[in-house]
Amino acid sequence: MELYCDYRPRSKRKIVEVEHNQKWMLTASMFIAVVADVKCRIKDQSDLYIDENSSEEEVKLIIRDTAIAIENMLLEADYLGLGTCWTGWYRQKEIRAVLGVPDDKYVCGVICVGYADEKPKQRPRRALEDMVYYDTWGNKR
Ligand SMILES: Cc1cc2nc3c(=O)[nH]c(=O)nc-3n(C[C@H](O)[C@H](O)[C@H](O)COP(=O)(O)O)c2cc1C
């Protein structure tokens, strides 16, 4: 996994352009793009290309592991008193071009980091009974 941190206004604007122009992103002080090194577990596939349409199992595991790392970064940022938003509304081809990320890597997310200007209430959460099965699939208590 690699991290690409940027806080320069020009680079941020270019990222926002490929993120469907979500202008609110520019209010964050810093972006962190988290990039999965797709070949870290698949050494023998030199021609591997991964984008939104890929289905390879190992690739999914690599992206899963990187997503876990992102989630931990969000938790740590929260612990440090920072606000974050995980964004991913881009096409790989476009975000790679903006960041100079090679085609054999996968941009798993761009995290906006800053100081929150609001303290939203906790959002309603689904009740556990609605989504938990016990022992076997479909079995509710
Ligand atoms: C993979 C992924 C991509 C996302 N991309 C965006 C995005 O581009 N723009 C956006 O406003 N929220 C995006 N979100 C949603 C926010 O990160 C966040 O999960 C959502 O606002 C709910 O936050 P909350 O659970 O703290 O209320 C994305 C979430 C995930 C997991």
PDBQT file of the ligand as one rigid body, heavy atoms in Angstrom, charges set to zero:
ROOT
HETATM    1  C1  LIG A 201     -15.765   3.597  -1.019  1.00  0.00    +0.000 C 
HETATM    2  C2  LIG A 201     -16.503   4.836  -0.589  1.00  0.00    +0.000 A 
HETATM    3  C3  LIG A 201     -16.542   5.922  -1.436  1.00  0.00    +0.000 A 
HETATM    4  C4  LIG A 201     -17.241   7.084  -1.067  1.00  0.00    +0.000 A 
HETATM    5  N1  LIG A 201     -17.247   8.159  -1.899  1.00  0.00    +0.000 NA
HETATM    6  C5  LIG A 201     -17.885   9.296  -1.513  1.00  0.00    +0.000 A 
HETATM    7  C6  LIG A 201     -17.847  10.458  -2.336  1.00  0.00    +0.000 A 
HETATM    8  O1  LIG A 201     -17.215  10.485  -3.389  1.00  0.00    +0.000 OA
HETATM    9  N2  LIG A 201     -18.530  11.548  -1.903  1.00  0.00    +0.000 N 
HETATM   10  C7  LIG A 201     -19.230  11.560  -0.717  1.00  0.00    +0.000 A 
HETATM   11  O2  LIG A 201     -19.822  12.593  -0.369  1.00  0.00    +0.000 OA
HETATM   12  N3  LIG A 201     -19.261  10.466   0.086  1.00  0.00    +0.000 NA
HETATM   13  C8  LIG A 201     -18.608   9.350  -0.284  1.00  0.00    +0.000 A 
HETATM   14  N4  LIG A 201     -18.633   8.246   0.522  1.00  0.00    +0.000 N 
HETATM   15  C9  LIG A 201     -19.444   8.289   1.780  1.00  0.00    +0.000 C 
HETATM   16  C10 LIG A 201     -18.723   8.930   2.949  1.00  0.00    +0.000 C 
HETATM   17  O3  LIG A 201     -17.363   8.548   3.042  1.00  0.00    +0.000 OA
HETATM   18  C11 LIG A 201     -19.387   8.503   4.273  1.00  0.00    +0.000 C 
HETATM   19  O4  LIG A 201     -19.301   7.115   4.395  1.00  0.00    +0.000 OA
HETATM   20  C12 LIG A 201     -20.819   8.929   4.333  1.00  0.00    +0.000 C 
HETATM   21  O5  LIG A 201     -20.878  10.315   4.222  1.00  0.00    +0.000 OA
HETATM   22  C13 LIG A 201     -21.497   8.462   5.637  1.00  0.00    +0.000 C 
HETATM   23  O6  LIG A 201     -20.768   8.902   6.738  1.00  0.00    +0.000 OA
HETATM   24  P1  LIG A 201     -21.241   8.596   8.234  1.00  0.00    +0.000 P 
HETATM   25  O7  LIG A 201     -21.485   7.125   8.300  1.00  0.00    +0.000 OA
HETATM   26  O8  LIG A 201     -20.096   9.055   9.085  1.00  0.00    +0.000 OA
HETATM   27  O9  LIG A 201     -22.444   9.415   8.438  1.00  0.00    +0.000 OA
HETATM   28  C14 LIG A 201     -17.921   7.114   0.186  1.00  0.00    +0.000 A 
HETATM   29  C15 LIG A 201     -17.853   6.027   1.050  1.00  0.00    +0.000 A 
HETATM   30  C16 LIG A 201     -17.152   4.898   0.673  1.00  0.00    +0.000 A 
HETATM   31  C17 LIG A 201     -17.079   3.732   1.636  1.00  0.00    +0.000 C 
ENDROOT
TORSDOF 0
